[in-house]
């Protein structure tokens, strides 16, 4: 089968189609793949963000992918005439396509409800961006990173932008109430709010319990994941699945904010809490640290859930989709 990818498949990443073709060529080499826009009409199947204009008999089967629904969720981003044209073009393209692929189950529900698409032609597949796989570091490499950032031997890792909406202060307040009975490592970009957090930690005599790591490189962050005994990720709205996928890949017990994206990504492989509740977060953290049976169960579930975000799994699902069409 000859499969063609729209070179502009992902608006913010011009290499997306090329990387997807390389992934499939690695795991499904029996097919031919191209990202050449001039050859798309010659293919047996086309995969892109827009439907091919031609509608002649013998045209390739067409898979249209939608990465976000901003045109529906944030109408103020466009003038009314432009938004009307955008919605009309996308709905027409989706109706005429043989299959619509989106990256979230919530998007599937919205497309069914708001654009009246047949849910049977919508498939939910993870984005290529969450499939970045790294080999786990050796103990020697991890010890080097531990010394580089002066990290404790056992700690909970908190990942996210250092801003009020990620609730680092909620966790620190829980530590104060618990007498600082665990170590916390906060990873994220250095911001004015991060400096406020550091001052707050010092005021409450927790400087030896809370460490800040600002913008570690991918290899360093991967090593820090490997050393952590649990992950905390508590944004008060849908932000990104990447920190959660990182925790799943390392088999970490996790405490996540109870928002749709986190639940969709982690499933039953995590504890969930209202991130604004100091008492609720503190109770969940204590369970995560001290309930050994729960920790083992969450670790086992995380390893299973991580399989959904592997490159071979995505390649297998895409190959099955293409074959069905």
N, C-alpha and C positions, 0 to 999 in steps of 0.2 A: 504494500500500500504506500502511496506517495502522499505525504502529509505536509501541508504548507502552513507556516506561522506568519501572522501579520507582524512585520518588523517593528511597528509602533504599538505592539500589544499592550504595553504598560506605559501610561503617559509620563511617569516620572523616572522610568528606567529603560533606556533605549536598547540595552543588552538583554532584556528579559526574554525575548523570543529566542535569541541565540543560546542563552543558558538552558532554556527549556528544551530546545532541539538537542543540545549536547547531552542533557540528562536522559532523554528518551533514546538517543543513539547508543548510550552506554547500556541501558537496561532493556531496550527493545530493539536490537540492531537489525532485526529482520525487515524493518520498514525503512523507507527513504524520507528524509526530512529536508526542508528548505525554508529559508527566511527571505528569499528573493521575491520582492513584490511583483516582479514581471512574470514569475512562474506560478503564481497562486492559482490562476484559473485552470492550469494544467493538472492540478493535483486531484487526488481522489477525495481528500478531506481538507477543509480549511479551518483554522483555529485563530480567532482574533477578536479585537474589541469592536469591530464593525462588520456588518454583513457585506459581502461582495455585491457590487451593483448589478452585475449580470443576473438574469433570471431565466436563462435559456435551459432547454432540456439537456441533461448531461452535465450540468454544473456540479462542482464538488459538494459533498455534504458539508454543512456549515455549523461550527460551534462558536457561539458568541460568548465572551467572558466579560463579566462586570465586577470590577474590583471594589467599587464603592457606590453608594447611592446618594451622594451629596446633592445631585440634581433633584431628588425627592425630599431629602431630609433638611436641606438648607436652601430653600428657594430664594432667600434674599441675596445669595451670592451672584445671581444673574438678573439682568433686567427681564421683565415679564415676557416680551416677545422672544428673546433668546432662550429663556427657560422653556417656553411652550414648544419651540422648534426642537429643542434638545430632547424633551420628554417624548414628543411625537416620533422623532427619528429613532430613539432607543426602543420605544415600544414596538414600532413597526419592524425594526431589525430583529428584536427578540421573538416576535410573533412568527416571522418568516424563517428564522433559524431552525435547524433540526434539533439543536440542544443549546441550553443556556447554562453556563457555568458561573457560579459565584463562590465567594470565599467564606461565607458565614450562613448558618442556618437561619439566622434572623433576617438576612437579606432575602433569602428564599421566601420567607413568609410575607415580607413586604412586597416583593415582586408579584406574588400571587394575589395579594389583597389590593394593592394600589394600581398595578398595571394589568390585573386580571389575566396573568399568564397561567397556563396549565402547569400545575406543580409537578406533573409527571415528566415534563421536559426540562426541569431545572435540576442540576446536580451541584452539590456542595463539595468542593475540593479545597484543600489548604493552599495558601499562596506559596509560591516558590521562595519567598523571602523568609519563611519560618523553617526552611529545610537545611539551613546552614549547619553542617555537621563538622564537629571537631573531634579529634582523638583526645581521649582523656589523658591528662598529663601524668608523668611519672612522679612517684613520691619525692624524688630529688628536685624535680622542677617545681613542684608545689611548695616544697620547703624554701626554695629560693624566693618564690613570690611571697610567702609568709614573712620572711625576714625583710624583704624589700618594703612591705607596707606595715611591718611590725604588728601582725595580726595574732590574736590569741589562738590557742590550740583548738578550742571548741566555741563555735559562734553561730548565731542566726544571721543570715544574709538578707538585707533589705535593698531591693533594686528599684530604681525609679527616679524621675526628675526631682531634685530637691526643691519642692514647692509645697504650699499648704495642702493642695489637693491630693498629695500622695501620703499624707498622714504619718510622716516620720515622728512628729511631736506626740501623736497619740501613743505610739509604741514606747517612746521615752517616758511619757507620763505613766504608762503601765509599769515600766521598770522602776520608777520612783516609788510607786505604790507597793511593789513587790520587794523593795529593798535591793534592787540591782542584782537579782540572783541569776542573770545570764549575760553573756556578751553579745553585742550587736555590732555588725559591720554594715555601714550605709554606703552604697555605691551610687554615684550619679554625678551630674555636672555641678561644678561649684557655682553657686548663686548667692545673692544677698541673703536669701532665706537660709541657705546652708550655713552661713556665718552666724546667723541668729540661733540656729540649732546648736552650733558648737558652743556659743556663749551660754545657752540654756543648760547644756550638758555640764559645763564647768561650774555653773552656779549651783547645780544640784549634786556636785561631787561624784559625777559618773564618768569623768574623763578616762579612767582606766577600764571602763566597761563598754564605751562606745567609740568605735573607730570610723573615720571618714576616709573613703577612697574616691578621689575625684577623677573621673573619666579614665578608667583603666583601659588599656588596649584590649582587643578581642582575646588574645592569648592569655593575658593576665586575668581578665574577667572569667575566662573558662577555668583557669586554675582556682580562682576564688570560689566559683560554684563547686568545684570538686572538693574543696576543703570544708565547706559549710555543712552544718548538721540540719539545716532547714532553711526554707525560703519564705520571706514575708513580701507580699506585693499588694499594696492597699490603695490603688487609685480610686477616687470616688466616682469615676465614670469610665467608659470604655476607652482605652488608650492604645495598647499594643499587646499582642499575644506573645511577643518574643521572650520576655522574662519568664513567663509561665512555661513555655516550651523548653527553655534552658533548664528550669527546675525538673521538668519531666525527664529530659534527656539524662540528667544526672541522678535520677531516682530519689529526689529529695522530698521529704514530707513538707507540705506547703500550707500556709495560711494566706488566703486570698480575700480581697474585697468581694462582696456579693453583688457583682455586676454581670450583665449577660455575657460579655466577651470572655471573662474569666471562667464562668461556668461552662460555656461552650468549649473552651480550650482544654480545661483540666477534667471536666466531668466529675466523677466520684473520687478522683485521685487527690483531693485537697479538702481542707477545712475552709469554711467561709464565715465571714463576720462582717458586721456593719463597721466600716472603717472609722466612723466618727465616735464610736462607743469605746471609751477607755477601758471600762470594766469588761466588756465583751471581748475586746482584743486581748486584754491581759489574761482572761480565763482560757482563751483559745491557745495563746502562746504557752501557758503552763501545760496544757494537754499535749501540745506538740512536742514539748521538751521531756515530759516525765511519764507519759503513757506509752510504754514500750510496745505493747500490743498494737496500739493505734499507729505508732510510727512504722512498724513493720508492714502493717496492712496498707498504709498510704504509699510506702516505698514500692511495694509490689504492684499496686494499681498504677503508680506513675510510670513504671517500666512498661506496662502494657499499653497505657495511653500514649506514651512516646512513640510507639510503633506507627501511629497514625500520621506522624509528622516526619517520617523518614523518606528519603529520596526514592528508594525502591518501592515503597508503598504508593507514592504519588504516581510513579511511572506505571505501576501495575493498574491503578484505577483509571488512568488516562487510556492505556492500551485497551482495557475492557470497554471503556466508553466508545472509543473509535471503532472497535470491532463490532459493537452493537449497532452502530450507525451504518 
